Amino acid sequence: MVHGMTLRDAIEGEEYIIQQIITGDDELNAFLFTLGCYVGEAITVIAHRKGGCTVSIKDGRYNIDSQLADAIVV
């Protein structure tokens, strides 16, 4: 169950703390962890795009698709 809002609802330029990641996929969770995307980490949506968004985590920028953006609760 999703509590709070997901990255798709996040305001561009605002910094959020990741509260929950709901993928149901251990491989995907491990990949996100290597990017620095895990519970308790700060994340900022740089821009919303068709089919996803660009996010900033630590010193990196990443494009993620809508499905993944919906799985990251902030």
PDB file as gemmi writes it, atoms N, CA and C in Angstrom:
CRYST1    1.000    1.000    1.000  90.00  90.00  90.00 P 1                      
ATOM      1  N   MET A   1       0.836  -1.181   0.000  1.00  0.00           N  
ATOM      2  CA  MET A   1       0.000   0.000   0.000  1.00  0.00           C  
ATOM      3  C   MET A   1       0.885   1.251   0.000  1.00  0.00           C  
ATOM      4  N   VAL A   2       0.587   2.181  -0.855  1.00  0.00           N  
ATOM      5  CA  VAL A   2       1.378   3.398  -0.982  1.00  0.00           C  
ATOM      6  C   VAL A   2       0.866   4.458  -0.013  1.00  0.00           C  
ATOM      7  N   HIS A   3       1.759   4.951   0.814  1.00  0.00           N  
ATOM      8  CA  HIS A   3       1.436   6.057   1.723  1.00  0.00           C  
ATOM      9  C   HIS A   3       2.239   7.261   1.255  1.00  0.00           C  
ATOM     10  N   GLY A   4       1.626   8.430   1.260  1.00  0.00           N  
ATOM     11  CA  GLY A   4       2.348   9.604   0.800  1.00  0.00           C  
ATOM     12  C   GLY A   4       2.261   9.727  -0.703  1.00  0.00           C  
ATOM     13  N   MET A   5       3.233  10.404  -1.293  1.00  0.00           N  
ATOM     14  CA  MET A   5       3.184  10.598  -2.742  1.00  0.00           C  
ATOM     15  C   MET A   5       4.397   9.970  -3.405  1.00  0.00           C  
ATOM     16  N   THR A   6       4.266   9.740  -4.694  1.00  0.00           N  
ATOM     17  CA  THR A   6       5.359   9.142  -5.446  1.00  0.00           C  
ATOM     18  C   THR A   6       6.114  10.223  -6.209  1.00  0.00           C  
ATOM     19  N   LEU A   7       7.203   9.826  -6.836  1.00  0.00           N  
ATOM     20  CA  LEU A   7       7.992  10.793  -7.608  1.00  0.00           C  
ATOM     21  C   LEU A   7       7.186  11.422  -8.735  1.00  0.00           C  
ATOM     22  N   ARG A   8       6.182  10.704  -9.242  1.00  0.00           N  
ATOM     23  CA  ARG A   8       5.362  11.292 -10.317  1.00  0.00           C  
ATOM     24  C   ARG A   8       4.593  12.505  -9.837  1.00  0.00           C  
ATOM     25  N   ASP A   9       4.314  12.559  -8.535  1.00  0.00           N  
ATOM     26  CA  ASP A   9       3.569  13.681  -7.958  1.00  0.00           C  
ATOM     27  C   ASP A   9       4.488  14.775  -7.417  1.00  0.00           C  
ATOM     28  N   ALA A  10       5.785  14.496  -7.373  1.00  0.00           N  
ATOM     29  CA  ALA A  10       6.741  15.420  -6.749  1.00  0.00           C  
ATOM     30  C   ALA A  10       6.872  16.719  -7.549  1.00  0.00           C  
ATOM     31  N   ILE A  11       7.147  17.794  -6.832  1.00  0.00           N  
ATOM     32  CA  ILE A  11       7.336  19.104  -7.459  1.00  0.00           C  
ATOM     33  C   ILE A  11       8.781  19.216  -7.931  1.00  0.00           C  
ATOM     34  N   GLU A  12       8.963  19.669  -9.161  1.00  0.00           N  
ATOM     35  CA  GLU A  12      10.305  19.826  -9.725  1.00  0.00           C  
ATOM     36  C   GLU A  12      11.128  20.769  -8.868  1.00  0.00           C  
ATOM     37  N   GLY A  13      12.372  20.380  -8.597  1.00  0.00           N  
ATOM     38  CA  GLY A  13      13.285  21.229  -7.851  1.00  0.00           C  
ATOM     39  C   GLY A  13      13.201  21.089  -6.347  1.00  0.00           C  
ATOM     40  N   GLU A  14      12.178  20.398  -5.843  1.00  0.00           N  
ATOM     41  CA  GLU A  14      12.040  20.182  -4.398  1.00  0.00           C  
ATOM     42  C   GLU A  14      12.814  18.925  -4.001  1.00  0.00           C  
ATOM     43  N   GLU A  15      13.506  18.985  -2.864  1.00  0.00           N  
ATOM     44  CA  GLU A  15      14.203  17.803  -2.379  1.00  0.00           C  
ATOM     45  C   GLU A  15      13.272  17.007  -1.465  1.00  0.00           C  
ATOM     46  N   TYR A  16      13.258  15.712  -1.661  1.00  0.00           N  
ATOM     47  CA  TYR A  16      12.431  14.812  -0.863  1.00  0.00           C  
ATOM     48  C   TYR A  16      13.314  13.716  -0.280  1.00  0.00           C  
ATOM     49  N   ILE A  17      12.820  13.088   0.769  1.00  0.00           N  
ATOM     50  CA  ILE A  17      13.495  11.921   1.342  1.00  0.00           C  
ATOM     51  C   ILE A  17      12.689  10.687   0.930  1.00  0.00           C  
ATOM     52  N   ILE A  18      13.379   9.688   0.408  1.00  0.00           N  
ATOM     53  CA  ILE A  18      12.711   8.454  -0.020  1.00  0.00           C  
ATOM     54  C   ILE A  18      12.176   7.732   1.217  1.00  0.00           C  
ATOM     55  N   GLN A  19      10.868   7.477   1.226  1.00  0.00           N  
ATOM     56  CA  GLN A  19      10.204   6.821   2.354  1.00  0.00           C  
ATOM     57  C   GLN A  19      10.064   5.310   2.134  1.00  0.00           C  
ATOM     58  N   GLN A  20       9.866   4.945   0.860  1.00  0.00           N  
ATOM     59  CA  GLN A  20       9.566   3.550   0.554  1.00  0.00           C  
ATOM     60  C   GLN A  20       9.814   3.314  -0.926  1.00  0.00           C  
ATOM     61  N   ILE A  21      10.257   2.100  -1.260  1.00  0.00           N  
ATOM     62  CA  ILE A  21      10.395   1.713  -2.663  1.00  0.00           C  
ATOM     63  C   ILE A  21       9.635   0.403  -2.833  1.00  0.00           C  
ATOM     64  N   ILE A  22       8.640   0.425  -3.713  1.00  0.00           N  
ATOM     65  CA  ILE A  22       7.743  -0.725  -3.867  1.00  0.00           C  
ATOM     66  C   ILE A  22       7.870  -1.270  -5.289  1.00  0.00           C  
ATOM     67  N   THR A  23       8.849  -2.131  -5.513  1.00  0.00           N  
ATOM     68  CA  THR A  23       9.012  -2.700  -6.855  1.00  0.00           C  
ATOM     69  C   THR A  23       8.611  -4.166  -6.904  1.00  0.00           C  
ATOM     70  N   GLY A  24       8.790  -4.887  -5.798  1.00  0.00           N  
ATOM     71  CA  GLY A  24       8.521  -6.322  -5.802  1.00  0.00           C  
ATOM     72  C   GLY A  24       9.550  -7.084  -6.622  1.00  0.00           C  
ATOM     73  N   ASP A  25      10.685  -6.441  -6.919  1.00  0.00           N  
ATOM     74  CA  ASP A  25      11.715  -7.029  -7.768  1.00  0.00           C  
ATOM     75  C   ASP A  25      13.068  -6.809  -7.106  1.00  0.00           C  
ATOM     76  N   ASP A  26      13.652  -7.872  -6.571  1.00  0.00           N  
ATOM     77  CA  ASP A  26      14.926  -7.755  -5.850  1.00  0.00           C  
ATOM     78  C   ASP A  26      16.048  -7.234  -6.735  1.00  0.00           C  
ATOM     79  N   GLU A  27      16.054  -7.651  -8.003  1.00  0.00           N  
ATOM     80  CA  GLU A  27      17.091  -7.206  -8.929  1.00  0.00           C  
ATOM     81  C   GLU A  27      16.997  -5.692  -9.153  1.00  0.00           C  
ATOM     82  N   LEU A  28      15.779  -5.208  -9.328  1.00  0.00           N  
ATOM     83  CA  LEU A  28      15.563  -3.777  -9.527  1.00  0.00           C  
ATOM     84  C   LEU A  28      15.923  -3.004  -8.263  1.00  0.00           C  
ATOM     85  N   ASN A  29      15.546  -3.539  -7.099  1.00  0.00           N  
ATOM     86  CA  ASN A  29      15.910  -2.897  -5.835  1.00  0.00           C  
ATOM     87  C   ASN A  29      17.423  -2.801  -5.689  1.00  0.00           C  
ATOM     88  N   ALA A  30      18.133  -3.863  -6.065  1.00  0.00           N  
ATOM     89  CA  ALA A  30      19.594  -3.867  -5.977  1.00  0.00           C  
ATOM     90  C   ALA A  30      20.185  -2.830  -6.928  1.00  0.00           C  
ATOM     91  N   PHE A  31      19.615  -2.716  -8.134  1.00  0.00           N  
ATOM     92  CA  PHE A  31      20.074  -1.725  -9.104  1.00  0.00           C  
ATOM     93  C   PHE A  31      19.871  -0.313  -8.560  1.00  0.00           C  
ATOM     94  N   LEU A  32      18.698  -0.043  -8.021  1.00  0.00           N  
ATOM     95  CA  LEU A  32      18.408   1.276  -7.449  1.00  0.00           C  
ATOM     96  C   LEU A  32      19.372   1.599  -6.319  1.00  0.00           C  
ATOM     97  N   PHE A  33      19.688   0.593  -5.515  1.00  0.00           N  
ATOM     98  CA  PHE A  33      20.616   0.790  -4.402  1.00  0.00           C  
ATOM     99  C   PHE A  33      21.988   1.228  -4.924  1.00  0.00           C  
ATOM    100  N   THR A  34      22.421   0.657  -6.045  1.00  0.00           N  
ATOM    101  CA  THR A  34      23.731   1.034  -6.609  1.00  0.00           C  
ATOM    102  C   THR A  34      23.725   2.481  -7.095  1.00  0.00           C  
ATOM    103  N   LEU A  35      22.549   3.014  -7.429  1.00  0.00           N  
ATOM    104  CA  LEU A  35      22.447   4.416  -7.844  1.00  0.00           C  
ATOM    105  C   LEU A  35      22.393   5.355  -6.636  1.00  0.00           C  
ATOM    106  N   GLY A  36      22.230   4.770  -5.449  1.00  0.00           N  
ATOM    107  CA  GLY A  36      22.072   5.589  -4.251  1.00  0.00           C  
ATOM    108  C   GLY A  36      20.613   5.868  -3.944  1.00  0.00           C  
ATOM    109  N   CYS A  37      19.741   5.124  -4.589  1.00  0.00           N  
ATOM    110  CA  CYS A  37      18.295   5.321  -4.425  1.00  0.00           C  
ATOM    111  C   CYS A  37      17.774   4.293  -3.429  1.00  0.00           C  
ATOM    112  N   TYR A  38      17.675   4.704  -2.156  1.00  0.00           N  
ATOM    113  CA  TYR A  38      17.172   3.812  -1.124  1.00  0.00           C  
ATOM    114  C   TYR A  38      16.502   4.627  -0.027  1.00  0.00           C  
ATOM    115  N   VAL A  39      15.755   3.954   0.826  1.00  0.00           N  
ATOM    116  CA  VAL A  39      14.983   4.612   1.886  1.00  0.00           C  
ATOM    117  C   VAL A  39      15.905   5.459   2.754  1.00  0.00           C  
ATOM    118  N   GLY A  40      15.482   6.692   2.988  1.00  0.00           N  
ATOM    119  CA  GLY A  40      16.253   7.609   3.818  1.00  0.00           C  
ATOM    120  C   GLY A  40      17.150   8.543   3.021  1.00  0.00           C  
ATOM    121  N   GLU A  41      17.320   8.272   1.735  1.00  0.00           N  
ATOM    122  CA  GLU A  41      18.185   9.097   0.880  1.00  0.00           C  
ATOM    123  C   GLU A  41      17.392  10.257   0.289  1.00  0.00           C  
ATOM    124  N   ALA A  42      18.067  11.381   0.084  1.00  0.00           N  
ATOM    125  CA  ALA A  42      17.440  12.547  -0.538  1.00  0.00           C  
ATOM    126  C   ALA A  42      17.375  12.354  -2.053  1.00  0.00           C  
ATOM    127  N   ILE A  43      16.282  12.808  -2.651  1.00  0.00           N  
ATOM    128  CA  ILE A  43      16.102  12.717  -4.102  1.00  0.00           C  
ATOM    129  C   ILE A  43      15.372  13.972  -4.568  1.00  0.00           C  
ATOM    130  N   THR A  44      15.745  14.475  -5.736  1.00  0.00           N  
ATOM    131  CA  THR A  44      15.116  15.667  -6.301  1.00  0.00           C  
ATOM    132  C   THR A  44      14.680  15.364  -7.724  1.00  0.00           C  
ATOM    133  N   VAL A  45      13.434  15.714  -8.053  1.00  0.00           N  
ATOM    134  CA  VAL A  45      12.971  15.590  -9.434  1.00  0.00           C  
ATOM    135  C   VAL A  45      13.425  16.838 -10.170  1.00  0.00           C  
ATOM    136  N   ILE A  46      14.270  16.658 -11.180  1.00  0.00           N  
ATOM    137  CA  ILE A  46      14.768  17.778 -11.982  1.00  0.00           C  
ATOM    138  C   ILE A  46      13.713  18.200 -12.998  1.00  0.00           C  
ATOM    139  N   ALA A  47      13.109  17.194 -13.652  1.00  0.00           N  
ATOM    140  CA  ALA A  47      12.105  17.501 -14.675  1.00  0.00           C  
ATOM    141  C   ALA A  47      11.188  16.308 -14.876  1.00  0.00           C  
ATOM    142  N   HIS A  48       9.904  16.602 -15.074  1.00  0.00           N  
ATOM    143  CA  HIS A  48       8.941  15.566 -15.461  1.00  0.00           C  
ATOM    144  C   HIS A  48       8.950  15.516 -16.986  1.00  0.00           C  
ATOM    145  N   ARG A  49       8.977  14.306 -17.524  1.00  0.00           N  
ATOM    146  CA  ARG A  49       8.984  14.127 -18.966  1.00  0.00           C  
ATOM    147  C   ARG A  49       7.896  13.134 -19.356  1.00  0.00           C  
ATOM    148  N   LYS A  50       7.594  13.107 -20.643  1.00  0.00           N  
ATOM    149  CA  LYS A  50       6.655  12.092 -21.127  1.00  0.00           C  
ATOM    150  C   LYS A  50       7.250  10.730 -20.831  1.00  0.00           C  
ATOM    151  N   GLY A  51       6.510   9.911 -20.156  1.00  0.00           N  
ATOM    152  CA  GLY A  51       6.985   8.558 -19.880  1.00  0.00           C  
ATOM    153  C   GLY A  51       7.909   8.446 -18.691  1.00  0.00           C  
ATOM    154  N   GLY A  52       8.124   9.526 -17.938  1.00  0.00           N  
ATOM    155  CA  GLY A  52       8.988   9.410 -16.767  1.00  0.00           C  
ATOM    156  C   GLY A  52       9.480  10.742 -16.256  1.00  0.00           C  
ATOM    157  N   CYS A  53      10.640  10.710 -15.591  1.00  0.00           N  
ATOM    158  CA  CYS A  53      11.207  11.946 -15.078  1.00  0.00           C  
ATOM    159  C   CYS A  53      12.717  11.818 -14.915  1.00  0.00           C  
ATOM    160  N   THR A  54      13.366  12.961 -14.778  1.00  0.00           N  
ATOM    161  CA  THR A  54      14.798  13.013 -14.512  1.00  0.00           C  
ATOM    162  C   THR A  54      14.959  13.356 -13.043  1.00  0.00           C  
ATOM    163  N   VAL A  55      15.763  12.565 -12.342  1.00  0.00           N  
ATOM    164  CA  VAL A  55      15.963  12.780 -10.921  1.00  0.00           C  
ATOM    165  C   VAL A  55      17.439  12.983 -10.602  1.00  0.00           C  
ATOM    166  N   SER A  56      17.685  13.627  -9.484  1.00  0.00           N  
ATOM    167  CA  SER A  56      19.041  13.813  -8.981  1.00  0.00           C  
ATOM    168  C   SER A  56      19.153  13.083  -7.651  1.00  0.00           C  
ATOM    169  N   ILE A  57      20.122  12.163  -7.585  1.00  0.00           N  
ATOM    170  CA  ILE A  57      20.399  11.416  -6.361  1.00  0.00           C  
ATOM    171  C   ILE A  57      21.893  11.555  -6.105  1.00  0.00           C  
ATOM    172  N   LYS A  58      22.257  12.023  -4.909  1.00  0.00           N  
ATOM    173  CA  LYS A  58      23.661  12.287  -4.589  1.00  0.00           C  
ATOM    174  C   LYS A  58      24.235  13.190  -5.677  1.00  0.00           C  
ATOM    175  N   ASP A  59      25.271  12.760  -6.395  1.00  0.00           N  
ATOM    176  CA  ASP A  59      25.865  13.607  -7.433  1.00  0.00           C  
ATOM    177  C   ASP A  59      25.463  13.192  -8.839  1.00  0.00           C  
ATOM    178  N   GLY A  60      24.510  12.266  -8.961  1.00  0.00           N  
ATOM    179  CA  GLY A  60      24.144  11.763 -10.283  1.00  0.00           C  
ATOM    180  C   GLY A  60      22.758  12.196 -10.715  1.00  0.00           C  
ATOM    181  N   ARG A  61      22.587  12.222 -12.039  1.00  0.00           N  
ATOM    182  CA  ARG A  61      21.261  12.476 -12.624  1.00  0.00           C  
ATOM    183  C   ARG A  61      20.859  11.246 -13.409  1.00  0.00           C  
ATOM    184  N   TYR A  62      19.595  10.862 -13.256  1.00  0.00           N  
ATOM    185  CA  TYR A  62      19.113   9.653 -13.912  1.00  0.00           C  
ATOM    186  C   TYR A  62      17.727   9.888 -14.497  1.00  0.00           C  
ATOM    187  N   ASN A  63      17.473   9.247 -15.617  1.00  0.00           N  
ATOM    188  CA  ASN A  63      16.136   9.243 -16.200  1.00  0.00           C  
ATOM    189  C   ASN A  63      15.464   7.955 -15.762  1.00  0.00           C  
ATOM    190  N   ILE A  64      14.288   8.077 -15.184  1.00  0.00           N  
ATOM    191  CA  ILE A  64      13.545   6.883 -14.788  1.00  0.00           C  
ATOM    192  C   ILE A  64      12.167   6.908 -15.438  1.00  0.00           C  
ATOM    193  N   ASP A  65      11.631   5.726 -15.702  1.00  0.00           N  
ATOM    194  CA  ASP A  65      10.334   5.671 -16.370  1.00  0.00           C  
ATOM    195  C   ASP A  65       9.201   5.845 -15.360  1.00  0.00           C  
ATOM    196  N   SER A  66       8.000   6.033 -15.871  1.00  0.00           N  
ATOM    197  CA  SER A  66       6.829   6.313 -15.027  1.00  0.00           C  
ATOM    198  C   SER A  66       6.558   5.188 -14.040  1.00  0.00           C  
ATOM    199  N   GLN A  67       6.748   3.962 -14.470  1.00  0.00           N  
ATOM    200  CA  GLN A  67       6.481   2.814 -13.603  1.00  0.00           C  
ATOM    201  C   GLN A  67       7.402   2.853 -12.381  1.00  0.00           C  
ATOM    202  N   LEU A  68       8.666   3.169 -12.619  1.00  0.00           N  
ATOM    203  CA  LEU A  68       9.618   3.252 -11.522  1.00  0.00           C  
ATOM    204  C   LEU A  68       9.335   4.478 -10.648  1.00  0.00           C  
ATOM    205  N   ALA A  69       8.973   5.586 -11.281  1.00  0.00           N  
ATOM    206  CA  ALA A  69       8.634   6.800 -10.528  1.00  0.00           C  
ATOM    207  C   ALA A  69       7.449   6.544  -9.600  1.00  0.00           C  
ATOM    208  N   ASP A  70       6.520   5.701 -10.029  1.00  0.00           N  
ATOM    209  CA  ASP A  70       5.366   5.352  -9.190  1.00  0.00           C  
ATOM    210  C   ASP A  70       5.759   4.430  -8.035  1.00  0.00           C  
ATOM    211  N   ALA A  71       6.887   3.742  -8.155  1.00  0.00           N  
ATOM    212  CA  ALA A  71       7.320   2.800  -7.127  1.00  0.00           C  
ATOM    213  C   ALA A  71       8.111   3.473  -6.013  1.00  0.00           C  
ATOM    214  N   ILE A  72       8.536   4.714  -6.244  1.00  0.00           N  
ATOM    215  CA  ILE A  72       9.357   5.426  -5.255  1.00  0.00           C  
ATOM    216  C   ILE A  72       8.486   6.420  -4.496  1.00  0.00           C  
ATOM    217  N   VAL A  73       8.265   6.136  -3.227  1.00  0.00           N  
ATOM    218  CA  VAL A  73       7.408   6.970  -2.382  1.00  0.00           C  
ATOM    219  C   VAL A  73       8.278   7.948  -1.597  1.00  0.00           C  
ATOM    220  N   VAL A  74       7.888   9.235  -1.666  1.00  0.00           N  
ATOM    221  CA  VAL A  74       8.648  10.280  -0.959  1.00  0.00           C  
ATOM    222  C   VAL A  74       7.778  10.968   0.079  1.00  0.00           C  
TER     223      VAL A  74                                                      
END                                                                             
